Each structure stands twice: as structure tokens, then as C-alpha cells.
Amino acid sequence: LEQGFIFTAMIFSAITVYLIERKFLIASIWCFLASFLSVLGLMHGFVLNGNDAVLKLGPAWPWAQAYALLGLVFLLAIWLVKPSEDFKSSSDQKERLA
């Protein structure tokens, strides 16, 4: 649980799921949450000390900026990505099976 890796794994998983489902708004919300947790120092809060990574609860600004930028990219994707005719959402598939 050191350096917030469990948060990172859960958030990366959520972002990936919502990107696959083409739910860009929810993926961007997860990115902004990751940015907030990085500012608090709960994710990526470490300092390299020789051969060891030592926990440091402080803002990880480069990571926070990267997550925020990624969130903005996903918000833009809402308007820039054209829906595919081949893409069927999971709710459409459930309706067809019922």
C-alpha cells in the first residue's frame, strides 16, 4: 500500500474500462480524481533515495498536471470521436438478449 499504488491501480483500471465503453466523461472524472489525489500526495508521493523509494506525503505536481491534462483530452474526445456503427454498448446487447 506504499506510495498509493493501490489507488493508482484502481483508478487506471476504472479509466481503462470507461475508455473501452466510450464513456469519456466518466473517464475524465476519474482522471481529475487521480489529479486531486496526486496533489494531496496520496498517489505518486515518493522520493528516490539511493536504491529505495521513500514515502513522502507531498504534492506530486508533474503527475497531477498529467492527469488533469489527460482528463481534458477525454473531455475533448466527447466531441471529437465519431460514434462507430460497429460499436454496440453493453446496454444495447442486454436489450437484444432479453
FENGI-V455649 format. One record per helix or strand of 2 or more residues. SS is the DSSP state (helix for helix, strand for strand). FROM is the first residue (numbers start at 1). TO is the last residue. If there is no record, write none. Layout:
ss->SS from->FROM to->TO
ss->SS from->FROM to->TO
This chain:
ss->helix from->2 to->20
ss->helix from->24 to->40
ss->strand from->46 to->49
ss->strand from->52 to->55
ss->helix from->61 to->80
ss->helix from->90 to->97
